[in-house]
Amino acid sequence: MDVPLLDLKAQYRSVKAEVDAAIAEVMESQHFILGPVVERCERAVARYSSCAFGVGMSSGSDALLACLMAENIGPGDEVVTSAYTFFATVGAIARLGARPVLVDIDPGTYNIDPAAIEEKITSRTRAIVPVHLFGQMADMDAVTTLARKHGLVVIEDAAQAIGAEYHGRRAGSFGDYGCFSFFPSKNLGAAGDGGMVVTNDGERAERLRILRAHGSRPKYYHRVVGGNFRLDALQAAVVSAKLPHLDAWTAARQRNANRYNRLFADAGLTANGAAAIGLPAVVADRHIFNQYVVRVPRRDDLKSALQARGVGTEVYYPVPMHLQPCFEALGYRRGAFPESERAATDTLALPVYPEVTDAQAQYVVESIAEFVAGAPAVAANTVAAAR
Ligand SMILES: Cc1ncc(COP(=O)(O)O)c(C=O)c1O
């Protein structure tokens, strides 16, 4: 049996008519950059995220970069964020010449450890960038309380968390800015790169609109230096066509996560012990499961064994930010963030996309159970292949 980590073709089959029609409409209009289709998408995503404004961006990475630029963050400034995230979070800070100040994660949620943030705040700190990793929101009460106390900007990296909720409120609506990614593997994916910033602050939204067009306002007059961070209409059309399906997809991902939890428990794999599977901790109201990540014994061997059985998995992420060669100058050493380092060595993402079937989920758990029991999972596959 094949269980890929993600099957975008299965999703496309279910929305093909709507997506194809939306793309055709843009092709007929020949209006590709910003324009009415992008504005419609901005309004829809902002509404979905309980925010007043949406500003379409060329990617989640550029969304983060533009928010930092909108706050004039640069050399001499410090920005506090998680040591365990996708590179873009920290890369955006570093690209502007500001200093990323890293904080370890909570071992249950993999999100920034709220108790470890305040000691990192100095007179140079300008912003906090909490990351809602894997689709579950960070402890935003703690983050916003600290931000208010120290006068800091909050930029939510909600790239993996559109529609996630914390205390009944949506991702992106807590901070001064919320950044989404429409990278195809995200829960709401475009047909290429795309992103958006949501905000409740009209002035900040306007600054972002100017920055995404090279700082131009009016056209060809530049008071600030921006970039080309525009969302294109084809991507906006795909995102808008998919958005009405997002809640059903989220529900299916949650069902899949709960089913894995149950299957692991039924297989006796969640009991304490060296071979136990560590299930994801769900503490926020609405985890949207962009990824279902478990702690496993002998992670790399398990990954290979699963691959040999046709099960796709991924390591998000093998190297925490403080150990990336490009950040060596920040002066962090191995051991600085033990939970981030532990997560990098013993976690694995399993297929949780909406269309995963009961039989596929059972196969994944059986395959893991065989590995844990030391059964010849790879050998079985070799026999099958030899037939
Ligand atoms: C946590 C996080 N931040 C930022 C990004 C960057 O988004 P993009 O790939 O759209 O540039 C991603 C997605 O890849 C992400 O997962």
PDBQT file of the ligand as one rigid body, heavy atoms in Angstrom, charges set to zero:
ROOT
HETATM    1  C1  LIG A 401       6.554  28.422   9.893  1.00  0.00    +0.000 C 
HETATM    2  C2  LIG A 401       6.717  28.954   8.504  1.00  0.00    +0.000 A 
HETATM    3  N1  LIG A 401       7.078  30.220   8.318  1.00  0.00    +0.000 NA
HETATM    4  C3  LIG A 401       7.213  30.753   7.094  1.00  0.00    +0.000 A 
HETATM    5  C4  LIG A 401       7.012  29.998   5.966  1.00  0.00    +0.000 A 
HETATM    6  C5  LIG A 401       7.285  30.607   4.634  1.00  0.00    +0.000 C 
HETATM    7  O1  LIG A 401       6.234  30.545   3.752  1.00  0.00    +0.000 OA
HETATM    8  P1  LIG A 401       6.519  30.458   2.168  1.00  0.00    +0.000 P 
HETATM    9  O2  LIG A 401       6.995  29.084   1.867  1.00  0.00    +0.000 OA
HETATM   10  O3  LIG A 401       5.161  30.740   1.584  1.00  0.00    +0.000 OA
HETATM   11  O4  LIG A 401       7.489  31.505   1.832  1.00  0.00    +0.000 OA
HETATM   12  C6  LIG A 401       6.612  28.662   6.107  1.00  0.00    +0.000 A 
HETATM   13  C7  LIG A 401       6.295  27.801   4.941  1.00  0.00    +0.000 C 
HETATM   14  O5  LIG A 401       6.976  27.213   4.241  1.00  0.00    +0.000 OA
HETATM   15  C8  LIG A 401       6.485  28.115   7.402  1.00  0.00    +0.000 A 
HETATM   16  O6  LIG A 401       6.151  26.843   7.562  1.00  0.00    +0.000 OA
ENDROOT
TORSDOF 0
